[in-house]
């Protein structure tokens, strides 16, 4: 279990989906106190049988049963010194607002979410509730690199990677020695549990880089329901991805973010090689009839591009097509003639 002098004696995962279960499970597997907050079927399975972690080859290639706490009640966050905030992007503001009065003094909230503005949204909601000012709660963004999925309640499957890039949310946070030390402690805490963490002052640039990769893969994988390796076998798809990257680089530059084009192209191309069997999270959501995060991926690029006068027509088209697919899966398609 977590030692009394540990800086994070209790970790609570808010939004126990594939990402939250993997990182929470890795901490619990190392003996730390962890509580998952999720939906009832998953929580019941974990309470009954433990979390079944199907680990990829890089982590031993076996299934392990990890015992940890699980709850459907957000009030479990009262015990947290570290919150892994993993809810879907559209729910960020509402969950952060509900969570704010429950957080204990000095809690670190780490956003492990897709998109580039979730940590800022969390901080705004907590600040409005007085949590950041009066109780010293800190919010930090993380860039997540892991291929994972949930085959069923109580089960998380790991396919590759499992590392984080973490950094300060603002320049003020970056210059705060106490907050810097807290993030360093976080890096050591995760590393001891087998989760590599790289600290970066430029984490927001890296979030844009991850957004770029997600924009190039997520919507296409969702619309055709194919994994990354199959997608890139088609030359026309690879050409489409390069156009997506060019658009995101241009919008990011207008936002003041530095994404070198050549490096961005290489980062995009590496993903299919590293994760050929991976279906995007958007594909998984669409297949299950769940709302996707497309508004915070290609949709975000299209909106910011429009606001900044930078055209992003391919991102706009992919956003629209995924929204149409969502409506069709939800039974809200156009009436038959």
Order of alpha helices (4+ residues) and beta strands (2+ residues): beta-alpha-beta-alpha-beta-beta-beta-beta-alpha-beta-alpha-alpha-beta-beta-alpha-alpha-beta-alpha-alpha-alpha-alpha-alpha-alpha-alpha
